[in-house]
Amino acid sequence: MPRLRTERLLLREWRESDLTPWAAINADPEVRRHLPGMPTREQCDAAVARFQAELDGRGWGFWAVEVRGTGEFIGFTGLDPVDEGQSFTGVEAGWRLARAAWGHGYATEAARAALHFGFTHLNLPEILAVTTKANDRSRAVMTRLTMAHDPTVDFPDPTVPEDSPLRENVVYRLPKARWVLAQG
């Protein structure tokens, strides 16, 4: 399974030692602000097991993110096929970092590594990103990654109540050709 390195980060396999900080990340209401529900510790552990199984099985997915200078686990970044039942298909880039890791450019840096992997190793024609309409922080990361909003495929999340601000989701796209141009 490949590890991805950036100047400051390591995207790697998941470790037993990641379970407690991962659960803490998911217990932070500000981190979960644009995500439905609050997962239990068991659900967080199951997600890590699933992430690692996908990395082991196909060689890519959601990697654990570690700060290289300190070895600190700060969240995840990676690629995953779009959930079945969506009105669009493809591979989605995703990230979730501890609040203490926000504002340092880590999400953009890690996502760039995942995009590079997707376009160069998997030869994907396009990579998507999805978030709630109100998630300005993630939308800003998508813009920095040169992704463009595609309102034709925005969608309401059927698992979220109609009156919830989490219901409306936006889709951003990055075709490989635009990514290549952005690489200079």
WOVEN-V72805 format. One record per residue. N is the residue number from 0. RES is the residue in one letter. D_LAST is the distance of its C-alpha to the last C-alpha in whole Angstrom. Layout:
n res d_last
N RES D_LAST
N RES D_LAST
//
This chain:
n res d_last
0 M 28
1 P 25
2 R 24
3 L 21
4 R 20
5 T 18
6 E 19
7 R 22
8 L 22
9 L 24
10 L 24
11 R 27
12 E 30
13 W 33
14 R 36
15 E 39
16 S 39
17 D 36
18 L 39
19 T 40
20 P 37
21 W 36
22 A 39
23 A 39
24 I 35
25 N 37
26 A 40
27 D 38
28 P 39
29 E 36
30 V 34
31 R 35
32 R 36
33 H 33
34 L 35
35 P 38
36 G 41
37 M 41
38 P 41
39 T 44
40 R 44
41 E 44
42 Q 42
43 C 39
44 D 40
45 A 40
46 A 37
47 V 36
48 A 38
49 R 36
50 F 32
51 Q 33
52 A 35
53 E 32
54 L 30
55 D 33
56 G 33
57 R 30
58 G 28
59 W 26
60 G 26
61 F 27
62 W 27
63 A 28
64 V 26
65 E 28
66 V 27
67 R 26
68 G 28
69 T 31
70 G 31
71 E 32
72 F 31
73 I 30
74 G 29
75 F 27
76 T 24
77 G 23
78 L 23
79 D 26
80 P 28
81 V 28
82 D 32
83 E 35
84 G 36
85 Q 33
86 S 33
87 F 29
88 T 28
89 G 25
90 V 24
91 E 23
92 A 21
93 G 24
94 W 25
95 R 28
96 L 28
97 A 31
98 R 32
99 A 32
100 A 28
101 W 27
102 G 25
103 H 24
104 G 20
105 Y 21
106 A 21
107 T 17
108 E 17
109 A 19
110 A 18
111 R 14
112 A 16
113 A 18
114 L 15
115 H 13
116 F 17
117 G 18
118 F 15
119 T 15
120 H 19
121 L 20
122 N 18
123 L 19
124 P 18
125 E 18
126 I 19
127 L 21
128 A 22
129 V 26
130 T 28
131 T 31
132 K 30
133 A 31
134 N 29
135 D 27
136 R 25
137 S 24
138 R 23
139 A 21
140 V 19
141 M 18
142 T 17
143 R 15
144 L 13
145 T 13
146 M 16
147 A 18
148 H 22
149 D 24
150 P 27
151 T 29
152 V 29
153 D 30
154 F 33
155 P 36
156 D 37
157 P 40
158 T 41
159 V 41
160 P 44
161 E 43
162 D 44
163 S 41
164 P 38
165 L 36
166 R 37
167 E 34
168 N 31
169 V 28
170 V 25
171 Y 21
172 R 19
173 L 15
174 P 15
175 K 13
176 A 12
177 R 10
178 W 9
179 V 7
180 L 6
181 A 5
182 Q 4
183 G 0
//
